[in-house]
């Protein structure tokens, strides 16, 4: 049996916030994060856990908060 991993915008948000709180943010750590979040936006404007999937309100909130933390909203 293989390991199942959860792909989710919550992890992205938590990693960004922790890096900022611990003052360990750097360009390499946040490289391509905004592009990844943007690629998860669906046709109705919400954010899905992965590109080309169904949007979810909670994930959209986490994505917007992550973009705000990165000054990229």
N, C-alpha and C positions, 0 to 999 in steps of 0.2 A: 504494500500500500504506500503510495507516494504522499509527500507532505503537501497539504493544501495551504496556500497562502492567501491572505485577504488583501486585495488591491482596493484601496479606499482613499478618498481625499482627506479623511480624518488624520491619517498618518502623516500626510504632507503638511497639514496645518500644525500638528503637534511638533513635528521636527523644526519647522520654521520658528514657532514660538519659543521652544526650548533653546534653540541656538541664539535667539535674540536675548532671552532672559539670562543665559549664561555668558553672554557677550563673546560668543565664538563664531559669529556670522562672518563669512568671507565669500568672495565672488565664486569660488569653486563650489562651495556648499550649495549655493542657490542657483547655479548655472542650469539653464533650461527649465527651471521650475515654472516660470510664468508661461512659457510655451506649452508645457505639459498640461497645466490647468486650462489654458485656452483650448487645447485640443479635445478636452473633455466636455466642452460646451455643446449642448444639443440644439436642434433647430428651434425649440421653443424658448431657449435662453437659459435653461437650467444646466446644472453640472452633473455629469454621470461619473461613476467610479472609474471607468476606463473609456477611451474614445469609442464612439459609435455604440453606446449603450443607453439605457434609460436613465433620465435625470431623476434626482432625488432631492427633496427640500433640505434635508440635513447636510448633505454633501455640498449643496450649493452654498449654504451658509458658511461651511468650513472653507470652501474655495474663495469666497468673497473676503472672509476674514484673513486668509493667507495672503491674498493679493493686497489687502490694505496694509498688512504688516510689512510687505515688501515695497510699499509705496508704488504699486503697479496697477491699482484699480482703474 
